[in-house]
Amino acid sequence: MRTRWSELRSPELAEAVARNAVVVVPVGATEQHGPHLPVGTDTLIGSQIARQVCERVRDKIVAIYLPVVWTGYSPLHVDFGGTITLEAETFLRLICDICRSIWSQGFRRILLLNSHGKNRYLLSAAVGELSYRHGVSVVQMNYWNLIAEYLREWRASKLGGINHAGEMETSLMLHLHSDWVRMEDAIEEIPTPTSPYLTYDFAVPRAITVERKVAELSDSGIIGDPTVATDARGQELFEHIVQDISRFLLEFDEWPE
């Protein structure tokens, strides 16, 4: 069976239901990523992860992925060009409506695969809303959280280098879409935390949550260090991401309904 939802016919999707398929919903964003990365970076990375993961496990389970949700919650980026954001209520309703539609057809294993940092709070809220109000059970995952321990070994940047348009995203984009990356425009911009309870690094858990507009932290729209990114390191990282999420999907397939 093909793995892309939009390529399947209705009878094939009915067969996927009968075979207890896992459905992956990649959720991205369209927003500025500094002067060196395209505004679709989150969406491009998320859609490629979803595709590769479903292809990786297709010989073992039925896994299909939806077209990526290309816009998300990005109000902190609006001072820079190219950003398209939804209101929190709109985003929450959109995600809930998508998942309810999938569930109503009989699918019982739904993974919200997030590739944009600021989506994570609302996606967590959506998981609760779907469960408590609608009886719909979904799982939400931020790909960088799954590989946080590996990121701490993989990194070449100092603390703060793995964040928005930084080392991780730039390396992944160099591997996946190098023609759209302009490394000559990449610069390091790492804000200095004003408290030991704060961190601006995806590989380090945050003790507290405080949000500030990107323009207050960065002149370029970059928060991190993309200058150490390479295609080879992006390939290594991407393979690790796909491997770990594939391992999860195989376990997810065995979860009770």
C-alpha positions in Angstrom: 0.0 0.0 0.0 1.2 3.5 -0.8 2.0 5.7 2.2 0.7 9.1 1.2 -3.0 9.6 2.2 -3.7 11.9 -0.7 -2.6 9.3 -3.3 -5.0 6.6 -1.9 -8.5 5.9 -3.1 -11.4 5.6 -0.7 -11.5 1.8 -0.9 -7.7 1.7 -0.1 -8.3 3.9 3.0 -11.1 1.6 4.1 -8.6 -1.3 3.8 -6.1 0.7 5.8 -8.7 1.0 8.6 -9.3 -2.7 8.5 -5.5 -3.3 8.8 -5.4 -0.9 11.8 -3.1 1.6 10.1 -1.1 4.2 11.9 -1.9 7.7 10.6 0.8 10.4 10.8 -0.2 14.1 10.7 2.8 16.3 10.2 2.3 19.8 11.6 4.6 22.6 10.5 4.6 26.3 10.0 5.3 29.1 7.5 7.6 31.7 9.1 10.8 33.5 8.8 14.0 31.4 9.4 16.6 34.1 9.3 18.2 35.3 6.0 19.6 31.9 5.1 16.7 29.4 5.2 13.3 29.5 3.4 10.1 30.3 5.3 8.8 26.8 4.8 11.7 25.2 6.7 9.5 23.6 9.5 7.0 22.3 7.0 9.7 20.9 4.6 11.5 19.1 7.5 8.3 17.8 9.0 6.9 16.5 5.7 10.1 14.7 4.8 10.3 13.1 8.2 6.7 11.8 7.9 7.3 10.4 4.5 10.5 8.7 5.3 9.2 7.2 8.5 6.1 5.7 6.8 8.3 4.3 4.0 10.7 2.8 6.6 8.1 0.8 8.4 5.9 -0.2 5.4 7.1 -3.8 5.3 6.1 -4.3 8.9 2.9 -2.2 9.5 0.5 0.0 7.5 1.5 3.6 8.1 0.2 6.5 6.0 0.8 10.2 6.3 -1.4 13.2 5.6 -0.4 16.4 3.7 1.5 18.6 6.1 -0.4 21.3 8.0 1.7 24.1 6.5 0.7 27.0 8.8 0.8 27.0 12.6 1.1 29.3 15.6 3.8 31.8 14.9 2.9 35.2 16.3 6.4 35.7 17.8 7.8 35.9 14.3 5.5 38.5 12.7 8.1 41.3 12.8 10.0 39.4 10.0 8.7 38.9 6.4 7.1 35.8 5.2 5.4 34.7 8.4 1.9 33.4 8.3 0.2 32.6 11.6 -3.1 31.3 12.9 -4.8 32.5 16.0 -4.5 30.0 18.9 -8.2 29.2 18.7 -8.1 28.7 15.0 -5.1 26.4 15.1 -6.6 24.3 18.0 -9.8 23.9 16.1 -8.0 23.0 12.8 -6.0 20.2 14.5 -9.1 18.9 16.3 -11.2 18.9 13.2 -8.5 17.0 11.2 -8.1 14.4 14.0 -11.9 14.0 14.4 -12.2 13.4 10.7 -9.6 10.7 10.7 -11.1 9.1 13.8 -14.6 9.1 12.4 -13.4 6.8 9.6 -12.3 4.2 12.0 -8.6 4.9 12.4 -7.4 4.5 16.0 -3.7 5.3 15.9 -3.0 8.9 15.1 0.3 10.7 15.6 0.6 14.4 15.5 4.2 14.9 14.4 5.3 18.5 15.2 8.2 20.3 13.6 7.6 23.8 14.9 8.5 24.8 18.4 5.6 27.1 19.2 3.0 24.6 18.1 3.9 22.3 20.9 1.8 23.9 23.6 -1.4 24.0 21.5 -0.9 20.5 20.2 -0.7 19.3 23.8 -3.9 21.2 24.5 -5.4 19.5 21.4 -4.6 16.1 22.7 -6.5 16.8 25.9 -9.4 18.5 24.1 -9.8 15.6 21.7 -9.7 13.1 24.5 -12.0 14.8 27.1 -14.5 16.4 24.8 -14.6 14.1 21.8 -13.4 10.7 22.9 -10.6 10.8 20.3 -7.2 9.4 21.3 -4.1 10.9 19.7 -0.4 11.1 20.4 1.7 14.2 19.9 5.4 14.2 19.3 8.0 17.0 18.9 10.8 15.3 16.9 13.6 17.1 18.7 12.4 16.0 22.1 12.6 12.4 21.0 16.3 12.8 20.1 17.3 15.3 22.9 19.9 13.0 24.4 21.4 12.3 20.9 21.4 16.0 20.1 23.7 16.7 23.1 26.2 14.3 21.6 25.8 15.4 18.0 26.0 19.1 18.5 29.1 21.2 17.5 27.7 24.5 18.7 27.8 25.9 22.2 24.7 26.1 24.5 22.0 28.1 22.7 23.2 27.0 19.2 20.3 24.6 18.7 17.2 26.7 18.3 15.3 28.6 15.7 17.2 28.5 12.3 20.2 27.3 14.2 22.5 24.3 13.9 19.9 21.6 13.9 17.4 23.0 11.4 20.1 24.3 9.1 21.9 20.9 9.0 18.6 19.2 8.2 17.9 21.6 5.4 21.4 21.3 3.9 20.7 17.6 3.7 17.1 17.7 2.5 17.0 20.9 0.4 20.5 22.3 0.0 19.6 24.4 -3.1 17.3 26.5 -0.9 19.9 27.3 1.8 22.3 30.3 1.6 25.1 29.6 4.0 26.9 32.8 3.1 24.0 34.6 4.9 24.1 32.4 8.0 25.3 34.1 11.2 25.4 33.1 14.9 22.9 34.9 17.2 22.6 33.3 20.6 20.7 35.4 23.2 22.1 35.5 26.7 19.6 34.1 29.2 18.7 36.6 31.9 18.1 33.9 34.5 19.6 30.4 35.3 16.0 29.1 34.9 15.9 30.1 31.2 17.5 28.4 28.2 17.3 29.1 24.5 18.3 25.6 23.4 16.1 22.7 22.1 18.5 20.1 23.5 18.1 21.4 27.1 14.9 21.1 29.0 13.3 24.4 30.2 12.6 24.9 33.9 10.1 27.6 33.1 8.3 28.9 30.1 8.5 32.5 29.0 7.9 33.7 25.5 9.4 36.8 23.9 9.1 38.1 20.3 11.9 36.9 18.2 12.7 40.6 17.2 13.4 41.2 20.9 16.1 38.5 20.9 17.6 38.7 17.4 18.3 41.2 14.7 18.4 38.6 12.0 15.6 36.3 13.0 18.1 33.6 13.9 18.3 32.2 17.5 21.2 29.8 17.5 24.3 29.0 15.5 23.8 27.8 11.9 27.4 28.5 10.9 28.5 25.0 12.1 25.8 23.2 10.1 26.8 20.8 7.3 25.1 18.5 4.9 26.8 15.4 6.2 25.9 16.2 9.8 22.3 16.8 8.7 22.2 13.5 7.0 23.4 11.8 10.1 20.8 13.6 12.2 18.0 13.0 9.8 18.7 9.2 9.8 18.7 9.2 13.6 15.3 11.0 13.7 13.7 8.6 11.2 15.1 5.6 13.0 13.8 6.7 16.4 10.4 7.6 15.1 10.1 4.4 13.1 10.9 2.5 16.2 8.1 4.3 18.0 5.6 3.6 15.2 6.3 -0.1 15.4 5.5 0.0 19.2 2.5 2.4 18.6 1.1 -0.2 16.3 0.9 -2.7 19.2 -0.8 -0.3 21.6 -4.4 -1.2 22.7 -7.2 0.9 21.2 
